[in-house]
Amino acid sequence: MRSQTKDLISDEAGTVALEYGLIASLFAIALITGLSSPGNKLSTSFWAVADAIVSNEDPEPPQPAAR
């Protein structure tokens, strides 16, 4: 039993995979955090444009360009 515990503690087979998993999860958290603020600002801009389009029920026709 003691030798099995010793072998389990000294076994490093999954260490690299675990480290890569931790790095990937930290990268994902940083990416989500970094992109959430610009995403919210972009969403607010799109909603402002949509509200402006909807509130303008009877738009004036475009004027021909002066030549």
PyMOL Python script that loads the backbone (N, CA, C, O; Angstrom):
from pymol import cmd

cmd.read_pdbstr("""\
ATOM      1  N   MET A   1       0.821  -1.187   0.000  1.00  0.00           N
ATOM      2  CA  MET A   1       0.000   0.000   0.000  1.00  0.00           C
ATOM      3  C   MET A   1       0.869   1.256   0.000  1.00  0.00           C
ATOM      4  O   MET A   1       0.579   2.233  -0.690  1.00  0.00           O
ATOM      5  N   ARG A   2       1.922   1.205   0.777  1.00  0.00           N
ATOM      6  CA  ARG A   2       2.797   2.363   0.868  1.00  0.00           C
ATOM      7  C   ARG A   2       3.534   2.613  -0.451  1.00  0.00           C
ATOM      8  O   ARG A   2       3.734   3.761  -0.849  1.00  0.00           O
ATOM      9  N   SER A   3       3.936   1.532  -1.124  1.00  0.00           N
ATOM     10  CA  SER A   3       4.640   1.687  -2.397  1.00  0.00           C
ATOM     11  C   SER A   3       3.699   2.206  -3.480  1.00  0.00           C
ATOM     12  O   SER A   3       4.126   2.943  -4.369  1.00  0.00           O
ATOM     13  N   GLN A   4       2.422   1.828  -3.415  1.00  0.00           N
ATOM     14  CA  GLN A   4       1.458   2.339  -4.387  1.00  0.00           C
ATOM     15  C   GLN A   4       1.251   3.842  -4.206  1.00  0.00           C
ATOM     16  O   GLN A   4       1.151   4.584  -5.183  1.00  0.00           O
ATOM     17  N   THR A   5       1.188   4.273  -2.976  1.00  0.00           N
ATOM     18  CA  THR A   5       1.041   5.700  -2.696  1.00  0.00           C
ATOM     19  C   THR A   5       2.266   6.461  -3.165  1.00  0.00           C
ATOM     20  O   THR A   5       2.153   7.543  -3.741  1.00  0.00           O
ATOM     21  N   LYS A   6       3.427   5.896  -2.918  1.00  0.00           N
ATOM     22  CA  LYS A   6       4.671   6.523  -3.349  1.00  0.00           C
ATOM     23  C   LYS A   6       4.726   6.619  -4.879  1.00  0.00           C
ATOM     24  O   LYS A   6       5.131   7.644  -5.427  1.00  0.00           O
ATOM     25  N   ASP A   7       4.315   5.540  -5.566  1.00  0.00           N
ATOM     26  CA  ASP A   7       4.281   5.541  -7.023  1.00  0.00           C
ATOM     27  C   ASP A   7       3.290   6.571  -7.558  1.00  0.00           C
ATOM     28  O   ASP A   7       3.564   7.239  -8.555  1.00  0.00           O
ATOM     29  N   LEU A   8       2.148   6.698  -6.902  1.00  0.00           N
ATOM     30  CA  LEU A   8       1.131   7.650  -7.330  1.00  0.00           C
ATOM     31  C   LEU A   8       1.627   9.088  -7.192  1.00  0.00           C
ATOM     32  O   LEU A   8       1.371   9.919  -8.064  1.00  0.00           O
ATOM     33  N   ILE A   9       2.326   9.381  -6.117  1.00  0.00           N
ATOM     34  CA  ILE A   9       2.855  10.719  -5.887  1.00  0.00           C
ATOM     35  C   ILE A   9       3.958  11.051  -6.879  1.00  0.00           C
ATOM     36  O   ILE A   9       4.040  12.189  -7.342  1.00  0.00           O
ATOM     37  N   SER A  10       4.804  10.093  -7.216  1.00  0.00           N
ATOM     38  CA  SER A  10       5.924  10.363  -8.120  1.00  0.00           C
ATOM     39  C   SER A  10       5.535  10.288  -9.591  1.00  0.00           C
ATOM     40  O   SER A  10       6.321  10.691 -10.448  1.00  0.00           O
ATOM     41  N   ASP A  11       4.339   9.779  -9.908  1.00  0.00           N
ATOM     42  CA  ASP A  11       3.893   9.660 -11.293  1.00  0.00           C
ATOM     43  C   ASP A  11       3.586  11.049 -11.861  1.00  0.00           C
ATOM     44  O   ASP A  11       2.799  11.792 -11.275  1.00  0.00           O
ATOM     45  N   GLU A  12       4.190  11.401 -12.979  1.00  0.00           N
ATOM     46  CA  GLU A  12       3.993  12.704 -13.609  1.00  0.00           C
ATOM     47  C   GLU A  12       3.376  12.576 -14.995  1.00  0.00           C
ATOM     48  O   GLU A  12       3.553  13.464 -15.829  1.00  0.00           O
ATOM     49  N   ALA A  13       2.670  11.509 -15.254  1.00  0.00           N
ATOM     50  CA  ALA A  13       2.129  11.245 -16.588  1.00  0.00           C
ATOM     51  C   ALA A  13       1.108  12.300 -17.022  1.00  0.00           C
ATOM     52  O   ALA A  13       1.124  12.711 -18.182  1.00  0.00           O
ATOM     53  N   GLY A  14       0.246  12.738 -16.154  1.00  0.00           N
ATOM     54  CA  GLY A  14      -0.797  13.686 -16.542  1.00  0.00           C
ATOM     55  C   GLY A  14      -0.469  15.127 -16.213  1.00  0.00           C
ATOM     56  O   GLY A  14      -1.309  16.009 -16.389  1.00  0.00           O
ATOM     57  N   THR A  15       0.723  15.377 -15.746  1.00  0.00           N
ATOM     58  CA  THR A  15       1.083  16.724 -15.311  1.00  0.00           C
ATOM     59  C   THR A  15       1.068  17.721 -16.458  1.00  0.00           C
ATOM     60  O   THR A  15       0.540  18.823 -16.310  1.00  0.00           O
ATOM     61  N   VAL A  16       1.634  17.354 -17.588  1.00  0.00           N
ATOM     62  CA  VAL A  16       1.708  18.273 -18.729  1.00  0.00           C
ATOM     63  C   VAL A  16       0.308  18.580 -19.237  1.00  0.00           C
ATOM     64  O   VAL A  16      -0.001  19.733 -19.540  1.00  0.00           O
ATOM     65  N   ALA A  17      -0.535  17.574 -19.333  1.00  0.00           N
ATOM     66  CA  ALA A  17      -1.902  17.789 -19.791  1.00  0.00           C
ATOM     67  C   ALA A  17      -2.658  18.710 -18.831  1.00  0.00           C
ATOM     68  O   ALA A  17      -3.418  19.579 -19.259  1.00  0.00           O
ATOM     69  N   LEU A  18      -2.443  18.511 -17.547  1.00  0.00           N
ATOM     70  CA  LEU A  18      -3.087  19.365 -16.558  1.00  0.00           C
ATOM     71  C   LEU A  18      -2.606  20.803 -16.679  1.00  0.00           C
ATOM     72  O   LEU A  18      -3.410  21.731 -16.590  1.00  0.00           O
ATOM     73  N   GLU A  19      -1.317  21.002 -16.879  1.00  0.00           N
ATOM     74  CA  GLU A  19      -0.776  22.353 -17.032  1.00  0.00           C
ATOM     75  C   GLU A  19      -1.339  23.029 -18.278  1.00  0.00           C
ATOM     76  O   GLU A  19      -1.698  24.206 -18.241  1.00  0.00           O
ATOM     77  N   TYR A  20      -1.415  22.286 -19.378  1.00  0.00           N
ATOM     78  CA  TYR A  20      -1.996  22.860 -20.598  1.00  0.00           C
ATOM     79  C   TYR A  20      -3.470  23.191 -20.399  1.00  0.00           C
ATOM     80  O   TYR A  20      -3.952  24.194 -20.925  1.00  0.00           O
ATOM     81  N   GLY A  21      -4.179  22.379 -19.661  1.00  0.00           N
ATOM     82  CA  GLY A  21      -5.574  22.662 -19.363  1.00  0.00           C
ATOM     83  C   GLY A  21      -5.743  23.927 -18.541  1.00  0.00           C
ATOM     84  O   GLY A  21      -6.646  24.724 -18.796  1.00  0.00           O
ATOM     85  N   LEU A  22      -4.877  24.111 -17.558  1.00  0.00           N
ATOM     86  CA  LEU A  22      -4.930  25.334 -16.748  1.00  0.00           C
ATOM     87  C   LEU A  22      -4.597  26.569 -17.575  1.00  0.00           C
ATOM     88  O   LEU A  22      -5.240  27.609 -17.428  1.00  0.00           O
ATOM     89  N   ILE A  23      -3.605  26.461 -18.435  1.00  0.00           N
ATOM     90  CA  ILE A  23      -3.236  27.590 -19.294  1.00  0.00           C
ATOM     91  C   ILE A  23      -4.388  27.928 -20.238  1.00  0.00           C
ATOM     92  O   ILE A  23      -4.709  29.101 -20.431  1.00  0.00           O
ATOM     93  N   ALA A  24      -5.009  26.905 -20.825  1.00  0.00           N
ATOM     94  CA  ALA A  24      -6.129  27.133 -21.739  1.00  0.00           C
ATOM     95  C   ALA A  24      -7.310  27.776 -21.021  1.00  0.00           C
ATOM     96  O   ALA A  24      -7.967  28.658 -21.575  1.00  0.00           O
ATOM     97  N   SER A  25      -7.583  27.342 -19.794  1.00  0.00           N
ATOM     98  CA  SER A  25      -8.708  27.928 -19.061  1.00  0.00           C
ATOM     99  C   SER A  25      -8.419  29.375 -18.670  1.00  0.00           C
ATOM    100  O   SER A  25      -9.318  30.214 -18.717  1.00  0.00           O
ATOM    101  N   LEU A  26      -7.196  29.676 -18.289  1.00  0.00           N
ATOM    102  CA  LEU A  26      -6.844  31.070 -17.984  1.00  0.00           C
ATOM    103  C   LEU A  26      -6.932  31.946 -19.228  1.00  0.00           C
ATOM    104  O   LEU A  26      -7.382  33.089 -19.155  1.00  0.00           O
ATOM    105  N   PHE A  27      -6.506  31.412 -20.364  1.00  0.00           N
ATOM    106  CA  PHE A  27      -6.602  32.143 -21.622  1.00  0.00           C
ATOM    107  C   PHE A  27      -8.064  32.409 -21.977  1.00  0.00           C
ATOM    108  O   PHE A  27      -8.403  33.505 -22.425  1.00  0.00           O
ATOM    109  N   ALA A  28      -8.928  31.419 -21.782  1.00  0.00           N
ATOM    110  CA  ALA A  28     -10.353  31.585 -22.080  1.00  0.00           C
ATOM    111  C   ALA A  28     -10.986  32.640 -21.172  1.00  0.00           C
ATOM    112  O   ALA A  28     -11.779  33.462 -21.632  1.00  0.00           O
ATOM    113  N   ILE A  29     -10.641  32.618 -19.901  1.00  0.00           N
ATOM    114  CA  ILE A  29     -11.181  33.612 -18.968  1.00  0.00           C
ATOM    115  C   ILE A  29     -10.727  35.009 -19.358  1.00  0.00           C
ATOM    116  O   ILE A  29     -11.523  35.948 -19.346  1.00  0.00           O
ATOM    117  N   ALA A  30      -9.450  35.153 -19.706  1.00  0.00           N
ATOM    118  CA  ALA A  30      -8.938  36.462 -20.115  1.00  0.00           C
ATOM    119  C   ALA A  30      -9.616  36.928 -21.402  1.00  0.00           C
ATOM    120  O   ALA A  30      -9.937  38.109 -21.537  1.00  0.00           O
ATOM    121  N   LEU A  31      -9.834  36.030 -22.330  1.00  0.00           N
ATOM    122  CA  LEU A  31     -10.471  36.378 -23.593  1.00  0.00           C
ATOM    123  C   LEU A  31     -11.922  36.813 -23.385  1.00  0.00           C
ATOM    124  O   LEU A  31     -12.366  37.809 -23.957  1.00  0.00           O
ATOM    125  N   ILE A  32     -12.642  36.075 -22.579  1.00  0.00           N
ATOM    126  CA  ILE A  32     -14.046  36.425 -22.304  1.00  0.00           C
ATOM    127  C   ILE A  32     -14.131  37.763 -21.582  1.00  0.00           C
ATOM    128  O   ILE A  32     -14.971  38.601 -21.910  1.00  0.00           O
ATOM    129  N   THR A  33     -13.265  37.959 -20.606  1.00  0.00           N
ATOM    130  CA  THR A  33     -13.269  39.218 -19.856  1.00  0.00           C
ATOM    131  C   THR A  33     -12.895  40.392 -20.749  1.00  0.00           C
ATOM    132  O   THR A  33     -13.509  41.456 -20.674  1.00  0.00           O
ATOM    133  N   GLY A  34     -11.893  40.199 -21.588  1.00  0.00           N
ATOM    134  CA  GLY A  34     -11.439  41.281 -22.465  1.00  0.00           C
ATOM    135  C   GLY A  34     -12.434  41.651 -23.536  1.00  0.00           C
ATOM    136  O   GLY A  34     -12.504  42.813 -23.935  1.00  0.00           O
ATOM    137  N   LEU A  35     -13.204  40.697 -24.011  1.00  0.00           N
ATOM    138  CA  LEU A  35     -14.138  40.977 -25.101  1.00  0.00           C
ATOM    139  C   LEU A  35     -15.534  41.348 -24.630  1.00  0.00           C
ATOM    140  O   LEU A  35     -16.352  41.783 -25.441  1.00  0.00           O
ATOM    141  N   SER A  36     -15.828  41.192 -23.360  1.00  0.00           N
ATOM    142  CA  SER A  36     -17.173  41.491 -22.895  1.00  0.00           C
ATOM    143  C   SER A  36     -17.458  42.990 -22.911  1.00  0.00           C
ATOM    144  O   SER A  36     -18.578  43.386 -23.235  1.00  0.00           O
ATOM    145  N   SER A  37     -16.502  43.824 -22.579  1.00  0.00           N
ATOM    146  CA  SER A  37     -16.735  45.267 -22.563  1.00  0.00           C
ATOM    147  C   SER A  37     -16.949  45.831 -23.967  1.00  0.00           C
ATOM    148  O   SER A  37     -17.939  46.534 -24.173  1.00  0.00           O
ATOM    149  N   PRO A  38     -16.087  45.566 -24.932  1.00  0.00           N
ATOM    150  CA  PRO A  38     -16.368  46.059 -26.283  1.00  0.00           C
ATOM    151  C   PRO A  38     -17.648  45.464 -26.858  1.00  0.00           C
ATOM    152  O   PRO A  38     -18.346  46.127 -27.626  1.00  0.00           O
ATOM    153  N   GLY A  39     -17.961  44.245 -26.502  1.00  0.00           N
ATOM    154  CA  GLY A  39     -19.196  43.625 -26.970  1.00  0.00           C
ATOM    155  C   GLY A  39     -20.421  44.355 -26.441  1.00  0.00           C
ATOM    156  O   GLY A  39     -21.393  44.545 -27.172  1.00  0.00           O
ATOM    157  N   ASN A  40     -20.384  44.762 -25.188  1.00  0.00           N
ATOM    158  CA  ASN A  40     -21.496  45.518 -24.613  1.00  0.00           C
ATOM    159  C   ASN A  40     -21.626  46.879 -25.276  1.00  0.00           C
ATOM    160  O   ASN A  40     -22.738  47.335 -25.542  1.00  0.00           O
ATOM    161  N   LYS A  41     -20.508  47.527 -25.544  1.00  0.00           N
ATOM    162  CA  LYS A  41     -20.548  48.838 -26.194  1.00  0.00           C
ATOM    163  C   LYS A  41     -21.092  48.715 -27.613  1.00  0.00           C
ATOM    164  O   LYS A  41     -21.870  49.561 -28.054  1.00  0.00           O
ATOM    165  N   LEU A  42     -20.690  47.673 -28.328  1.00  0.00           N
ATOM    166  CA  LEU A  42     -21.170  47.446 -29.679  1.00  0.00           C
ATOM    167  C   LEU A  42     -22.657  47.154 -29.674  1.00  0.00           C
ATOM    168  O   LEU A  42     -23.391  47.646 -30.531  1.00  0.00           O
ATOM    169  N   SER A  43     -23.103  46.369 -28.728  1.00  0.00           N
ATOM    170  CA  SER A  43     -24.527  46.061 -28.609  1.00  0.00           C
ATOM    171  C   SER A  43     -25.331  47.331 -28.339  1.00  0.00           C
ATOM    172  O   SER A  43     -26.402  47.523 -28.915  1.00  0.00           O
ATOM    173  N   THR A  44     -24.822  48.191 -27.469  1.00  0.00           N
ATOM    174  CA  THR A  44     -25.493  49.451 -27.177  1.00  0.00           C
ATOM    175  C   THR A  44     -25.576  50.319 -28.424  1.00  0.00           C
ATOM    176  O   THR A  44     -26.596  50.964 -28.666  1.00  0.00           O
ATOM    177  N   SER A  45     -24.515  50.338 -29.211  1.00  0.00           N
ATOM    178  CA  SER A  45     -24.518  51.129 -30.453  1.00  0.00           C
ATOM    179  C   SER A  45     -25.549  50.591 -31.439  1.00  0.00           C
ATOM    180  O   SER A  45     -26.283  51.369 -32.047  1.00  0.00           O
ATOM    181  N   PHE A  46     -25.614  49.280 -31.606  1.00  0.00           N
ATOM    182  CA  PHE A  46     -26.586  48.697 -32.526  1.00  0.00           C
ATOM    183  C   PHE A  46     -28.011  48.990 -32.078  1.00  0.00           C
ATOM    184  O   PHE A  46     -28.874  49.283 -32.905  1.00  0.00           O
ATOM    185  N   TRP A  47     -28.265  48.913 -30.769  1.00  0.00           N
ATOM    186  CA  TRP A  47     -29.607  49.209 -30.276  1.00  0.00           C
ATOM    187  C   TRP A  47     -29.955  50.678 -30.491  1.00  0.00           C
ATOM    188  O   TRP A  47     -31.108  50.997 -30.780  1.00  0.00           O
ATOM    189  N   ALA A  48     -28.987  51.573 -30.359  1.00  0.00           N
ATOM    190  CA  ALA A  48     -29.239  52.997 -30.599  1.00  0.00           C
ATOM    191  C   ALA A  48     -29.610  53.228 -32.059  1.00  0.00           C
ATOM    192  O   ALA A  48     -30.521  54.000 -32.355  1.00  0.00           O
ATOM    193  N   VAL A  49     -28.908  52.563 -32.968  1.00  0.00           N
ATOM    194  CA  VAL A  49     -29.218  52.696 -34.388  1.00  0.00           C
ATOM    195  C   VAL A  49     -30.602  52.111 -34.680  1.00  0.00           C
ATOM    196  O   VAL A  49     -31.388  52.706 -35.417  1.00  0.00           O
ATOM    197  N   ALA A  50     -30.891  50.954 -34.104  1.00  0.00           N
ATOM    198  CA  ALA A  50     -32.201  50.329 -34.312  1.00  0.00           C
ATOM    199  C   ALA A  50     -33.323  51.218 -33.783  1.00  0.00           C
ATOM    200  O   ALA A  50     -34.359  51.355 -34.434  1.00  0.00           O
ATOM    201  N   ASP A  51     -33.131  51.818 -32.622  1.00  0.00           N
ATOM    202  CA  ASP A  51     -34.146  52.718 -32.072  1.00  0.00           C
ATOM    203  C   ASP A  51     -34.336  53.944 -32.960  1.00  0.00           C
ATOM    204  O   ASP A  51     -35.461  54.408 -33.147  1.00  0.00           O
ATOM    205  N   ALA A  52     -33.250  54.464 -33.503  1.00  0.00           N
ATOM    206  CA  ALA A  52     -33.342  55.626 -34.384  1.00  0.00           C
ATOM    207  C   ALA A  52     -34.103  55.273 -35.662  1.00  0.00           C
ATOM    208  O   ALA A  52     -34.880  56.085 -36.167  1.00  0.00           O
ATOM    209  N   ILE A  53     -33.884  54.075 -36.182  1.00  0.00           N
ATOM    210  CA  ILE A  53     -34.579  53.653 -37.395  1.00  0.00           C
ATOM    211  C   ILE A  53     -36.070  53.445 -37.114  1.00  0.00           C
ATOM    212  O   ILE A  53     -36.918  53.860 -37.905  1.00  0.00           O
ATOM    213  N   VAL A  54     -36.382  52.808 -35.999  1.00  0.00           N
ATOM    214  CA  VAL A  54     -37.770  52.523 -35.663  1.00  0.00           C
ATOM    215  C   VAL A  54     -38.526  53.799 -35.334  1.00  0.00           C
ATOM    216  O   VAL A  54     -39.691  53.936 -35.710  1.00  0.00           O
ATOM    217  N   SER A  55     -37.896  54.723 -34.648  1.00  0.00           N
ATOM    218  CA  SER A  55     -38.595  55.945 -34.246  1.00  0.00           C
ATOM    219  C   SER A  55     -38.856  56.870 -35.432  1.00  0.00           C
ATOM    220  O   SER A  55     -39.716  57.746 -35.339  1.00  0.00           O
ATOM    221  N   ASN A  56     -38.160  56.706 -36.513  1.00  0.00           N
ATOM    222  CA  ASN A  56     -38.342  57.532 -37.706  1.00  0.00           C
ATOM    223  C   ASN A  56     -39.317  56.813 -38.638  1.00  0.00           C
ATOM    224  O   ASN A  56     -38.906  56.186 -39.614  1.00  0.00           O
ATOM    225  N   GLU A  57     -40.636  56.911 -38.323  1.00  0.00           N
ATOM    226  CA  GLU A  57     -41.629  56.146 -39.050  1.00  0.00           C
ATOM    227  C   GLU A  57     -41.864  56.646 -40.464  1.00  0.00           C
ATOM    228  O   GLU A  57     -42.123  55.845 -41.361  1.00  0.00           O
ATOM    229  N   ASP A  58     -41.780  57.946 -40.683  1.00  0.00           N
ATOM    230  CA  ASP A  58     -42.051  58.512 -42.008  1.00  0.00           C
ATOM    231  C   ASP A  58     -40.815  59.296 -42.469  1.00  0.00           C
ATOM    232  O   ASP A  58     -40.790  60.524 -42.395  1.00  0.00           O
ATOM    233  N   PRO A  59     -39.814  58.591 -42.934  1.00  0.00           N
ATOM    234  CA  PRO A  59     -38.594  59.298 -43.334  1.00  0.00           C
ATOM    235  C   PRO A  59     -38.796  60.087 -44.615  1.00  0.00           C
ATOM    236  O   PRO A  59     -39.595  59.730 -45.481  1.00  0.00           O
ATOM    237  N   GLU A  60     -38.057  61.148 -44.698  1.00  0.00           N
ATOM    238  CA  GLU A  60     -38.088  61.945 -45.929  1.00  0.00           C
ATOM    239  C   GLU A  60     -37.315  61.185 -47.016  1.00  0.00           C
ATOM    240  O   GLU A  60     -36.312  60.530 -46.734  1.00  0.00           O
ATOM    241  N   PRO A  61     -37.794  61.283 -48.248  1.00  0.00           N
ATOM    242  CA  PRO A  61     -37.057  60.600 -49.306  1.00  0.00           C
ATOM    243  C   PRO A  61     -35.689  61.265 -49.504  1.00  0.00           C
ATOM    244  O   PRO A  61     -35.541  62.467 -49.280  1.00  0.00           O
ATOM    245  N   PRO A  62     -34.721  60.499 -49.912  1.00  0.00           N
ATOM    246  CA  PRO A  62     -33.405  61.096 -50.111  1.00  0.00           C
ATOM    247  C   PRO A  62     -33.426  62.119 -51.241  1.00  0.00           C
ATOM    248  O   PRO A  62     -34.091  61.927 -52.260  1.00  0.00           O
ATOM    249  N   GLN A  63     -32.705  63.185 -51.049  1.00  0.00           N
ATOM    250  CA  GLN A  63     -32.601  64.250 -52.052  1.00  0.00           C
ATOM    251  C   GLN A  63     -31.565  63.851 -53.101  1.00  0.00           C
ATOM    252  O   GLN A  63     -30.539  63.259 -52.768  1.00  0.00           O
ATOM    253  N   PRO A  64     -31.832  64.174 -54.365  1.00  0.00           N
ATOM    254  CA  PRO A  64     -30.830  63.869 -55.386  1.00  0.00           C
ATOM    255  C   PRO A  64     -29.547  64.666 -55.138  1.00  0.00           C
ATOM    256  O   PRO A  64     -29.584  65.792 -54.644  1.00  0.00           O
ATOM    257  N   ALA A  65     -28.470  64.084 -55.476  1.00  0.00           N
ATOM    258  CA  ALA A  65     -27.177  64.745 -55.279  1.00  0.00           C
ATOM    259  C   ALA A  65     -27.029  65.909 -56.239  1.00  0.00           C
ATOM    260  O   ALA A  65     -27.404  65.816 -57.408  1.00  0.00           O
ATOM    261  N   ALA A  66     -26.477  67.010 -55.735  1.00  0.00           N
ATOM    262  CA  ALA A  66     -26.252  68.197 -56.576  1.00  0.00           C
ATOM    263  C   ALA A  66     -25.090  67.924 -57.517  1.00  0.00           C
ATOM    264  O   ALA A  66     -24.074  67.350 -57.123  1.00  0.00           O
ATOM    265  N   ARG A  67     -25.255  68.344 -58.768  1.00  0.00           N
ATOM    266  CA  ARG A  67     -24.179  68.089 -59.741  1.00  0.00           C
ATOM    267  C   ARG A  67     -23.492  69.361 -60.113  1.00  0.00           C
ATOM    268  O   ARG A  67     -22.562  69.346 -60.919  1.00  0.00           O
TER     269      ARG A  67
END
""", "prot")
cmd.dss("prot")
cmd.show_as("cartoon", "prot")
cmd.util.cbc("prot")
cmd.orient("prot")
